[in-house]
Structures are given as structure tokens and as C-alpha cells.
Amino acid sequence: MFAKKITVHGGDLPSGLSFGDSVAIDTETTGLKLNRDRLCVVQLSAGDGTAHLVHFNKGNYNAPNLKALLEDRKVLKIFHYGRFDIAALKHFLGADIAPVYCTKIASKLARTNSVEHSLKTLCAELLGIEIEKEQQCSDWGAPTLTDEQIKYAANDVFYLHQIKEILDERLIREGRKHFADKCMEFLPTRAALDEAGFEGDVFSRISEV
């Protein structure tokens, strides 16, 4: 297992920072309603044991270096439950994010023997690693992050590359990779529908209010 290094940046990534051809990304917000709650932290990792956390002050989302990375078509952005993160990053940073990969979607397609697809479960069952989730509902809007919050945020991106590799192997083995590819292509549109207020299943035959 790799040695870990975490760096916190205020407001944006530094110029010249490279994550290679794929980057794991997660977000922390004050809640789950984008028109009410706000983006506080974006955490990123190249999958090599390093993590970079961008900590935002309220109302200040001018982050050109981060936005450029999110919109770089040569870099795959790996999320866990990307549907929310992509919508949040679009809402606050104006970033049109592609290409993308979501380990939660991949798990639902590859691990049909399980009903549990949380990041905590995937880390435990696929990697044998236990991650703590106690800080999930902590005060991410505070002006200073605690050491516990920093560690928690980094853990949410440290292992996504490894999880993706295992899930891709299973998707290929079970002949489901093409379904996953199409889902990933559609994911930014699904996130855009959420941001626009279409949170229900637009494909459902049941009318939703």
C-alpha cells in the first residue's frame, strides 16, 4: 500500500499540477440541495497516495486551474456517486465535466450479488481496507478544516483508481462493460437534469410530482 500525503489548497489548485490521465474526485458540501447548500471542498487524487484538497470560502468559486482540469477531455474523472458531484461542480464552478467514471454505477452493474454499493463497502470487500465515515456530516462550512476532516476527505479519493480496476475486470468478465460505458457517457446529462430540477426518473412510466 502506498504512503499517503495530503495537501490543502485555498480556493484553487496550484498552476502546473498534473494528475496524469485519470484523477479521482469527490466533493464535500453543507447539504444535498444545490440551490440551498454550498460547495466547501473538492478533493482529488492521482491514485498514488497523494491527495489535494481545495477548500472554498463561501461565495468564492473562481478556480480556473481546477475548472480546466475538470474540463480536460484527455483526463478521466473518477467519482463515487458522480451524479451528485458532477452536478455540484457544474453548479458552483460552471464546469462541463467529461469524460467521467462512477464506481457506484460500475458496482451496481458488476456486483449484482450485493445490494450494498457504498464506498465504505467497496473498500472493505474489494480492497480489505476499512475507512471511517464519522466526518461525513461534520461542519464542512467551517473556515478551517480539522485534521479529522482532512483525513476523511482524502480517504474518499485515495482508493477509487484501485476500485475502478477491479470493477472493470468484473464488468469485462461478465460481459457488461458496454452497459457501463454507456452509463458513464450519460452521467453528465443525468447530473445536468438534477441541477435543472428533474430529480426523478425521466424514464419511469409512473408520473411523479
C-alpha positions as CSV (number, residue, x, y, z in Angstrom):
1,M,0.0,0.0,0.0
2,F,1.2,3.5,-0.9
3,A,2.4,6.1,1.5
4,K,-0.1,8.9,1.9
5,K,0.4,12.7,1.5
6,I,-2.3,15.2,1.8
7,T,-2.1,18.9,0.7
8,V,-4.8,21.5,1.3
9,H,-5.1,24.5,-1.1
10,G,-7.2,27.6,-0.6
11,G,-9.6,28.4,-3.4
12,D,-7.9,26.6,-6.4
13,L,-5.3,24.1,-7.4
14,P,-1.8,25.5,-8.0
15,S,-0.7,26.0,-11.6
16,G,1.3,23.2,-13.2
17,L,-0.1,20.4,-11.0
18,S,-0.6,17.2,-13.0
19,F,-2.7,14.1,-12.1
20,G,-1.8,12.1,-15.2
21,D,-4.5,10.7,-17.5
22,S,-7.1,10.0,-14.7
23,V,-8.0,11.7,-11.4
24,A,-10.2,10.6,-8.6
25,I,-12.6,13.4,-7.4
26,D,-15.1,13.9,-4.6
27,T,-16.8,16.9,-3.0
28,E,-18.0,18.0,0.4
29,T,-21.0,20.3,0.8
30,T,-23.1,21.7,3.6
31,G,-26.0,19.6,2.4
32,L,-27.5,17.9,-0.6
33,K,-29.7,20.7,-2.1
34,L,-27.6,22.7,-4.6
35,N,-29.9,25.7,-4.6
36,R,-29.7,25.9,-0.8
37,D,-26.4,24.4,0.3
38,R,-22.9,25.2,-0.8
39,L,-19.7,23.5,-2.1
40,C,-17.0,23.5,0.6
41,V,-14.2,21.1,-0.5
42,V,-13.1,19.3,-3.7
43,Q,-10.6,16.5,-3.1
44,L,-8.5,14.9,-5.8
45,S,-6.0,12.1,-6.1
46,A,-3.9,10.6,-8.9
47,G,-4.3,7.2,-7.2
48,D,-0.7,7.2,-6.0
49,G,-1.3,8.0,-2.3
50,T,-1.3,11.8,-2.8
51,A,-4.4,13.9,-2.3
52,H,-5.1,17.5,-2.9
53,L,-8.0,19.3,-1.2
54,V,-9.3,22.6,-2.5
55,H,-11.0,24.4,0.3
56,F,-13.5,27.2,-0.7
57,N,-14.6,30.2,1.2
58,K,-18.3,31.0,1.0
59,G,-19.2,32.6,-2.3
60,N,-15.7,32.5,-3.8
61,Y,-15.6,29.9,-6.6
62,N,-13.2,31.4,-9.1
63,A,-10.9,28.3,-9.6
64,P,-9.6,28.4,-13.1
65,N,-7.0,25.7,-12.6
66,L,-9.4,23.2,-11.1
67,K,-12.0,24.0,-13.8
68,A,-9.5,23.4,-16.5
69,L,-8.7,20.0,-15.1
70,L,-12.4,19.1,-14.8
71,E,-13.0,20.1,-18.4
72,D,-9.8,18.4,-19.8
73,R,-11.1,15.7,-22.2
74,K,-7.8,13.9,-22.0
75,V,-8.2,13.2,-18.3
76,L,-10.7,10.7,-17.0
77,K,-12.5,11.9,-13.8
78,I,-13.3,9.1,-11.4
79,F,-16.1,9.6,-8.9
80,H,-18.2,7.5,-6.4
81,Y,-21.8,8.6,-6.9
82,G,-20.7,11.1,-9.6
83,R,-24.3,12.1,-10.2
84,F,-24.2,14.5,-7.2
85,D,-20.5,15.6,-7.5
86,I,-20.8,16.4,-11.2
87,A,-23.9,18.5,-10.6
88,A,-22.3,20.3,-7.7
89,L,-19.2,21.1,-9.7
90,K,-21.3,22.4,-12.6
91,H,-23.5,24.5,-10.3
92,F,-20.7,26.2,-8.4
93,L,-17.7,26.2,-10.8
94,G,-19.6,26.2,-14.2
95,A,-17.5,23.1,-15.2
96,D,-18.7,20.8,-18.0
97,I,-17.1,17.6,-16.9
98,A,-16.1,14.8,-19.2
99,P,-15.1,12.0,-19.6
100,V,-16.3,10.5,-16.3
101,Y,-16.5,7.2,-14.5
102,C,-18.6,6.3,-11.4
103,T,-17.6,3.4,-9.2
104,K,-21.1,3.3,-7.7
105,I,-22.7,2.7,-11.1
106,A,-19.9,0.2,-12.0
107,S,-20.5,-1.7,-8.8
108,K,-24.3,-1.9,-9.4
109,L,-23.6,-3.4,-12.8
110,A,-20.7,-5.7,-11.8
111,R,-21.7,-6.7,-8.3
112,T,-25.3,-7.8,-8.8
113,N,-24.8,-10.3,-5.9
114,S,-24.9,-7.3,-3.5
115,V,-27.4,-4.6,-2.6
116,E,-24.7,-2.5,-0.9
117,H,-22.6,-0.3,-3.1
118,S,-21.2,2.4,-0.7
119,L,-17.6,3.4,-0.9
120,K,-17.1,2.0,2.6
121,T,-18.4,-1.4,1.4
122,L,-16.3,-1.4,-1.7
123,C,-13.1,-0.5,0.1
124,A,-13.8,-3.3,2.6
125,E,-14.9,-6.0,0.2
126,L,-12.7,-5.3,-2.7
127,L,-9.5,-4.0,-1.0
128,G,-9.8,-5.2,2.5
129,I,-9.5,-1.6,3.8
130,E,-11.7,-0.1,6.4
131,I,-12.4,3.6,6.1
132,E,-14.2,5.8,8.6
133,K,-17.3,7.8,7.7
134,E,-17.9,9.7,11.0
135,Q,-16.9,13.1,9.5
136,Q,-19.5,12.8,6.7
137,C,-22.0,15.1,8.4
138,S,-19.5,17.3,10.1
139,D,-19.4,21.1,9.6
140,W,-17.7,21.4,6.2
141,G,-18.7,25.1,6.0
142,A,-16.3,26.0,8.9
143,P,-13.5,28.4,7.9
144,T,-10.8,25.8,8.9
145,L,-10.8,22.1,8.3
146,T,-10.0,19.8,11.2
147,D,-7.3,17.1,10.9
148,E,-10.1,14.5,11.0
149,Q,-12.0,16.2,8.1
150,I,-8.8,16.4,6.0
151,K,-8.1,12.7,6.6
152,Y,-11.8,11.7,5.8
153,A,-11.9,13.8,2.6
154,A,-8.6,12.3,1.3
155,N,-9.8,8.7,2.1
156,D,-12.8,9.3,-0.3
157,V,-10.4,9.6,-3.2
158,F,-7.3,7.5,-2.3
159,Y,-8.8,4.2,-3.4
160,L,-11.0,5.0,-6.4
161,H,-8.4,4.0,-9.0
162,Q,-7.9,0.6,-7.4
163,I,-11.7,0.0,-7.1
164,K,-12.2,1.0,-10.8
165,E,-9.6,-1.5,-11.9
166,I,-11.3,-4.4,-10.0
167,L,-14.7,-3.4,-11.2
168,D,-13.7,-3.1,-14.8
169,E,-12.2,-6.6,-14.7
170,R,-15.6,-7.9,-13.4
171,L,-17.6,-5.9,-15.9
172,I,-15.5,-7.4,-18.8
173,R,-15.7,-10.9,-17.3
174,E,-19.5,-10.7,-17.1
175,G,-19.9,-9.1,-20.5
176,R,-21.4,-5.9,-19.0
177,K,-18.6,-3.3,-19.8
178,H,-20.6,-1.9,-22.8
179,F,-23.5,-1.1,-20.4
180,A,-21.1,0.6,-18.0
181,D,-19.6,2.7,-20.9
182,K,-23.0,3.9,-22.0
183,C,-24.0,4.8,-18.4
184,M,-20.8,6.8,-17.9
185,E,-21.4,8.7,-21.2
186,F,-24.9,9.6,-20.0
187,L,-23.9,10.5,-16.4
188,P,-23.1,14.3,-17.1
189,T,-26.6,14.6,-18.7
190,R,-28.2,12.9,-15.7
191,A,-26.3,15.3,-13.4
192,A,-27.5,18.3,-15.5
193,L,-31.1,17.1,-15.2
194,D,-30.7,17.0,-11.4
195,E,-29.3,20.6,-11.5
196,A,-32.2,21.7,-13.6
197,G,-34.7,20.2,-11.1
198,F,-35.5,16.9,-12.8
199,E,-34.5,14.7,-9.9
200,G,-36.9,11.8,-10.6
201,D,-36.5,9.1,-13.2
202,V,-37.5,10.6,-16.5
203,F,-37.7,7.1,-18.0
204,S,-40.3,6.0,-15.4
205,R,-43.8,5.1,-16.6
206,I,-45.1,6.3,-13.3
207,S,-46.0,10.0,-13.1
208,E,-44.0,11.9,-10.5
209,V,-45.0,15.2,-8.9
